[in-house]
Structure formats: C-alpha cells, structure tokens
C-alpha cells in the first residue's frame, strides 16, 4: 500500500483519504436509508428517490422523481401514492417546498464506529461458502486468497477483484476496455457462477 502513494505529497494523500471517507459515509447512509424505508413501506424504492432524500431535495422535486419512477414502470401507481403520503408524514413535510431533513428519520451515522467494525470484525469464512474448485478458479484468476476469516472490507476487495473480469451486453466500448480478459481455460459460465456465489454471500451478510 505504501508504494501506491509514494509519488504523492502528504497533502494529496490526506485529500484522497478524505474523499474515500466521504464516499464510504455516503454509501453506508444510502444503504441504511434504503433498507429502513423499504422495510417501512414493504416495497422497493428506486435509488434516485433515496438519493433525493440524502441530498436534502425539496418534497416537490422528490414527488416528480416518484412520478418518473411510475412512468418508467419502476414503481406502481399505488405504491407511488403511498410513498408520497408516507414520506410527508415520516419527514414532517408541511409544504411542497420543504426540504428533506434525513436526521428527522435516520439516526446520526457514526462513521468511525462503523469503519472499526467494517475493517476489523472477521465474519465471512469463505470455506463455508466456496468449494475447492472455486478456490482453484480464484487462484487461476490471480486473486490472492487469505487463510483467515474475512472482514467485510476484505470481502469487498475480493469481490471487486473478481468484478474486474466482468462483461455484459449493456457495457459500452470504454467499459469493455476496462474489463480484464479471462485467462485461457476459464469459461464465462464458470466465472459467472463464481460471481453469483460472491453476490449471494453479500446478500446473506447484508453488505
């Protein structure tokens, strides 16, 4: 890790760390809010609606985004109306120009406490989820496997390394250039099955 930053100044390194921290906070707050609201309403809520609430958008603007989700068949008309009425109550909205205050509904997120757990709590035993063939495949993909129970952070890094080989039909030319080719002897089907296993692990542990 030290070699990665050796060409940068101390100020540049601190700035990069600050940006990473803000991204991690945003990601965690987004997931917490989405999970909490979907549990409350008992239906899926489109991501750009969650983003509106996090970004303190007005109630009027968020209602427009809900209408957009309905038009695009990402939400039913009934669910859209339920969400509009429910958000108004949950966030104490008095007028269409009121902005969302997430602190009204969400507990304050303590990044340092979360990061301590994220980076140190060992919870994922890969041996319980993956076969010998899966480990051999990871080795063939030049992905290092640690002989330990993984933290959420370590598992996320492993998942990102595996995603480096991902390809689908919706990717544009630039995205395809960023994707690494599979080594000779590894089929796309084998890779996709392994990727699905890691996705299932993420779902099981609610990462």
N, C-alpha and C positions, 0 to 999 in steps of 0.2 A: 504493500500500500504506500510506503514512503517513497518508492521510486516513481509512483504515479504522479506525485505532487512536487518532485524535486526541481522542476523547471519553473515553478510558480513562486511568487513572493508570499510573505506571510499574510499580507492584506488580501491578496487574491484567494488564498486558501480559506481565510476566515469568511470572505464573501460567499464562496462556494458552499461552505458548511452551513451558512445562514440560509441560503436558498434551498438546500436539501432539507433543512429542518422545517422551513415554511411549507414545502411540498408535502412532507410527511404529516404535518399537522393538518393540512387541508384534506389529504386523503383519508386520514382517520376520522376527522369531523364529518366528512361527506358520508362515509360508510356508517357511522353511528346514527346520523340523522336519517339516512335512507332506511336503515334497519328499524329504527324506532317508529317512523311514520308508517312504513308498510305493515308493521305489526299492529299499529293502531287502526289503520283503515282496512287491513286484510286484503289488499290488492297491490300489484306492482306499480310503482310511481316512476315515470320517465326521468332520466338522470338530469336533463336540463331544468326540470322543475325543482329538484333538490338543489341544484347549483344556484338558482334564483334566490332561494331562501338563505343559503350560506352567504350570498353576496349582497344581502340586505336590499333586494329589489322591492319595488312597490307591489302592493296586493294587485293593483290593476294589471301591471305587466305580467305577473305570475299567472293571473287568470287567462291572459292572452296565450301564454305558453301551454296552459291546460287545454284551451280550445284547440291549439295547434296539435297537441298530442291526440285529441279526439279525432280531428280531421284526418290525421295520418294513421288512424286505427291502432294507435299505441295505448289507447285507453277508451273505454266505452263512454257513451254519453252520460249514463247514470253515474259511473264512477267519477267522471269529471265534475259533475254537480255536487256529489258527496264530498269530493276533495276541496272544492271551493268553499263550501259551507263549513267543513271541518277545520280547514286552515284558519278561517276567520275567527273561529272560536278558540282554537289552540293558541294562537298568537295575539289574541286580544286586538284584532283589527277593527278599527272604528270607521275608517273611510277608505275609499279605493286608492287614495294617495299615501296611505300609511305604509311605511317600510317594515319588512320583517325584521324582528329582533330575535335571533336564534336563542339568545340567553333566556328568553321567556319560556322556552320549551325544553332546551337542552341544558344539562349540567355543564359547567365550565370544564373544558377538556384540559387535563394536566398532561402536557406532552412529556415532561421528564419522567413521571411515574409510568406512563405507557411505554416509553422508549426503554426504560430499565427492564420491563417485562418482555418487550419485543426482542431485545438483543441478548438477554441472559437466561430466560426461562426455557429449559430444554423440554420440549413436549412431543416432538414428532420422531418416532422411531421408524425409520424407513424400512427396516427389516420386517416390520409387521404389515407393510403395505405393498412392498415390491418383491418380485421374485428374483431368483438368481439370474434369469435371462434379462430382466430389467436392469439389474446392476451391470451385467456384461454390455448391454446396449449403451448405457451411460458412459462406460469406460471407452467404448468404440467411438463415442461422440466427443471424446477428450474432455469429459466433465468429471472433475475430481469428486469423489465421494469420501466424506469423513467418517471414520469409525466411531460414531457417537450419536446420541440423540440430538436432533436438530432444534435450534431455536426458530421462532417464526422468521427472523431476519435471515438466517442461514438457509431455510427452506425457500424463501422468496428469491434469494440469489440463485439457488439451484434451478428454480422454475424459470427464471429469466434467462439463464444459460441455455436451457433446453428450448425456450421460445426463440432463441437466435436462429434456429433451423426452420422456423415455421413458415409455411407458404399456404395461401388460399387464393381462390379465383377473384376475390374482390381487391387484392393488393395491386397498387399501381406500379409503374416501372421502377420508380425510385425505391419503393419499399421492397420490391423483389431483389434489387441490387444489394440491399442491406442484409437480406436473408442468406445464411450460410448454406452451401450445398451439403446434402447428406453424404457421408463417406461411402465409398464403394462397398456394396454388400448389405447396406441397410435400406430397407424399403420404406416408402412413405407410410404404408399401412402400419408397420412396426412402430415407427416414430409416433404416429397419431395415437396409437393405443397407449403408449407410454405417457404421452402428453395428457391424455384423458385421465390416466391414473393420478397424475400430479394435480390435475384440476379437481378430482374427487377428494383428494387429501385436503386441498384448500377449503373446499366446501364443508368437509367434516369438522375442521378446526375453526371454521368461520374466519379465515384470513381475508 
